[in-house]
Amino acid sequence: MKRIDEADFSETGYCYTLSLISGKYKPVILYCLMEYEPVRFNEMQRYLKNVADKTLSQNLKELEANGLIVRMFYPQVPPKVEYSLTERGHSLVKVLDQLCDWGNANRPI
């Protein structure tokens, strides 16, 4: 039998996963990329509605730093930037799909 007084939540895979995808916008960004990639910054901003430039930019940088998304810069006029899931990010699709399935099955009609 497991003992809670000997447990350390910070050492669990669940904690690690949450550290990568938790927050108000990260799961939505990942879902958006899962459904519509590649996505440009302004498209993402419209999808998320009332998100500030700085907030979206920070979340995208964190997801990129954690290896879940890739930022592609195209040197043209005007400059073009697109975001896509990495292979590591695609590995979360099953988890995101399960969250979506659960929500569809349990949301009030």
BALOBA-1460 file (C-alpha; in Angstrom, 3 decimals):
// residues 109
<rec num="1" residu="m" x="0.000" y="0.000" z="0.000"/>
<rec num="2" residu="k" x="1.312" y="3.434" z="-0.928"/>
<rec num="3" residu="r" x="1.963" y="5.906" z="1.872"/>
<rec num="4" residu="i" x="1.227" y="9.572" z="1.240"/>
<rec num="5" residu="d" x="3.737" y="10.734" z="3.838"/>
<rec num="6" residu="e" x="6.498" y="9.181" z="1.706"/>
<rec num="7" residu="a" x="5.164" y="10.519" z="-1.597"/>
<rec num="8" residu="d" x="6.613" y="13.449" z="-3.534"/>
<rec num="9" residu="f" x="4.256" y="14.832" z="-6.171"/>
<rec num="10" residu="s" x="7.078" y="16.806" z="-7.806"/>
<rec num="11" residu="e" x="8.721" y="13.514" z="-8.789"/>
<rec num="12" residu="t" x="5.732" y="12.210" z="-10.762"/>
<rec num="13" residu="g" x="5.245" y="12.140" z="-14.507"/>
<rec num="14" residu="y" x="1.917" y="13.880" z="-13.964"/>
<rec num="15" residu="c" x="3.665" y="16.844" z="-12.335"/>
<rec num="16" residu="y" x="6.216" y="17.028" z="-15.145"/>
<rec num="17" residu="t" x="3.512" y="16.983" z="-17.829"/>
<rec num="18" residu="l" x="1.557" y="19.710" z="-16.044"/>
<rec num="19" residu="s" x="4.702" y="21.830" z="-15.770"/>
<rec num="20" residu="l" x="4.929" y="21.803" z="-19.575"/>
<rec num="21" residu="i" x="1.287" y="22.371" z="-20.512"/>
<rec num="22" residu="s" x="-0.401" y="24.064" z="-17.559"/>
<rec num="23" residu="g" x="-1.709" y="27.579" z="-17.673"/>
<rec num="24" residu="k" x="-4.587" y="29.423" z="-19.223"/>
<rec num="25" residu="y" x="-3.310" y="29.403" z="-22.815"/>
<rec num="26" residu="k" x="-0.807" y="26.571" z="-23.325"/>
<rec num="27" residu="p" x="-3.370" y="23.768" z="-23.670"/>
<rec num="28" residu="v" x="-5.405" y="25.919" z="-26.079"/>
<rec num="29" residu="i" x="-2.302" y="26.768" z="-28.131"/>
<rec num="30" residu="l" x="-1.442" y="23.079" z="-28.370"/>
<rec num="31" residu="y" x="-5.020" y="22.209" z="-29.324"/>
<rec num="32" residu="c" x="-5.033" y="24.935" z="-31.978"/>
<rec num="33" residu="l" x="-1.789" y="23.645" z="-33.482"/>
<rec num="34" residu="m" x="-3.066" y="20.079" z="-33.315"/>
<rec num="35" residu="e" x="-6.126" y="21.069" z="-35.359"/>
<rec num="36" residu="y" x="-4.802" y="23.763" z="-37.708"/>
<rec num="37" residu="e" x="-0.998" y="23.719" z="-37.977"/>
<rec num="38" residu="p" x="0.896" y="25.613" z="-39.169"/>
<rec num="39" residu="v" x="-0.559" y="28.725" z="-37.531"/>
<rec num="40" residu="r" x="0.679" y="32.299" z="-37.716"/>
<rec num="41" residu="f" x="0.904" y="34.526" z="-34.630"/>
<rec num="42" residu="n" x="-2.042" y="36.745" z="-35.611"/>
<rec num="43" residu="e" x="-4.201" y="33.731" z="-36.451"/>
<rec num="44" residu="m" x="-3.400" y="32.272" z="-33.030"/>
<rec num="45" residu="q" x="-4.258" y="35.566" z="-31.365"/>
<rec num="46" residu="r" x="-7.646" y="35.696" z="-33.114"/>
<rec num="47" residu="y" x="-8.307" y="32.062" z="-32.151"/>
<rec num="48" residu="l" x="-7.569" y="32.794" z="-28.489"/>
<rec num="49" residu="k" x="-9.623" y="36.023" z="-28.583"/>
<rec num="50" residu="n" x="-8.608" y="38.405" z="-25.747"/>
<rec num="51" residu="v" x="-4.973" y="37.403" z="-25.219"/>
<rec num="52" residu="a" x="-2.334" y="40.122" z="-25.013"/>
<rec num="53" residu="d" x="0.612" y="40.045" z="-27.457"/>
<rec num="54" residu="k" x="3.075" y="39.714" z="-24.585"/>
<rec num="55" residu="t" x="1.167" y="36.852" z="-22.958"/>
<rec num="56" residu="l" x="0.833" y="34.886" z="-26.190"/>
<rec num="57" residu="s" x="4.462" y="35.511" z="-27.075"/>
<rec num="58" residu="q" x="5.619" y="34.323" z="-23.629"/>
<rec num="59" residu="n" x="3.520" y="31.149" z="-23.805"/>
<rec num="60" residu="l" x="4.801" y="30.363" z="-27.296"/>
<rec num="61" residu="k" x="8.410" y="30.887" z="-26.147"/>
<rec num="62" residu="e" x="7.890" y="28.542" z="-23.188"/>
<rec num="63" residu="l" x="6.328" y="25.847" z="-25.364"/>
<rec num="64" residu="e" x="9.205" y="26.232" z="-27.816"/>
<rec num="65" residu="a" x="11.810" y="26.074" z="-25.034"/>
<rec num="66" residu="n" x="10.176" y="22.856" z="-23.799"/>
<rec num="67" residu="g" x="10.435" y="21.317" z="-27.255"/>
<rec num="68" residu="l" x="6.693" y="21.097" z="-27.893"/>
<rec num="69" residu="i" x="6.423" y="23.592" z="-30.751"/>
<rec num="70" residu="v" x="8.706" y="24.975" z="-33.421"/>
<rec num="71" residu="r" x="8.801" y="28.555" z="-34.648"/>
<rec num="72" residu="m" x="9.533" y="28.969" z="-38.355"/>
<rec num="73" residu="f" x="10.685" y="32.421" z="-39.463"/>
<rec num="74" residu="y" x="10.466" y="33.334" z="-43.142"/>
<rec num="75" residu="p" x="12.624" y="36.361" z="-44.094"/>
<rec num="76" residu="q" x="10.289" y="38.189" z="-46.421"/>
<rec num="77" residu="v" x="8.485" y="41.524" z="-46.472"/>
<rec num="78" residu="p" x="6.469" y="41.591" z="-44.321"/>
<rec num="79" residu="p" x="8.153" y="38.943" z="-42.136"/>
<rec num="80" residu="k" x="6.233" y="35.706" z="-41.704"/>
<rec num="81" residu="v" x="6.326" y="33.455" z="-38.641"/>
<rec num="82" residu="e" x="4.491" y="30.152" z="-38.316"/>
<rec num="83" residu="y" x="4.180" y="27.753" z="-35.404"/>
<rec num="84" residu="s" x="3.828" y="23.973" z="-35.585"/>
<rec num="85" residu="l" x="4.017" y="21.034" z="-33.224"/>
<rec num="86" residu="t" x="7.310" y="19.209" z="-32.923"/>
<rec num="87" residu="e" x="7.446" y="15.420" z="-32.829"/>
<rec num="88" residu="r" x="7.433" y="15.732" z="-29.039"/>
<rec num="89" residu="g" x="4.393" y="18.021" z="-29.268"/>
<rec num="90" residu="h" x="2.621" y="15.547" z="-31.542"/>
<rec num="91" residu="s" x="3.167" y="12.894" z="-28.873"/>
<rec num="92" residu="l" x="0.735" y="14.876" z="-26.673"/>
<rec num="93" residu="v" x="-2.068" y="14.609" z="-29.241"/>
<rec num="94" residu="k" x="-3.410" y="11.398" z="-27.649"/>
<rec num="95" residu="v" x="-3.647" y="13.141" z="-24.284"/>
<rec num="96" residu="l" x="-5.337" y="16.213" z="-25.778"/>
<rec num="97" residu="d" x="-7.728" y="14.003" z="-27.744"/>
<rec num="98" residu="q" x="-8.693" y="12.172" z="-24.553"/>
<rec num="99" residu="l" x="-9.387" y="15.486" z="-22.798"/>
<rec num="100" residu="c" x="-11.549" y="16.504" z="-25.749"/>
<rec num="101" residu="d" x="-13.410" y="13.177" z="-25.768"/>
<rec num="102" residu="w" x="-14.052" y="13.412" z="-22.033"/>
<rec num="103" residu="g" x="-15.337" y="16.974" z="-22.394"/>
<rec num="104" residu="n" x="-17.649" y="16.029" z="-25.246"/>
<rec num="105" residu="a" x="-19.039" y="13.100" z="-23.266"/>
<rec num="106" residu="n" x="-19.521" y="15.024" z="-20.019"/>
<rec num="107" residu="r" x="-20.489" y="18.585" z="-20.900"/>
<rec num="108" residu="p" x="-24.047" y="19.632" z="-20.192"/>
<rec num="109" residu="i" x="-26.371" y="19.598" z="-23.175"/>
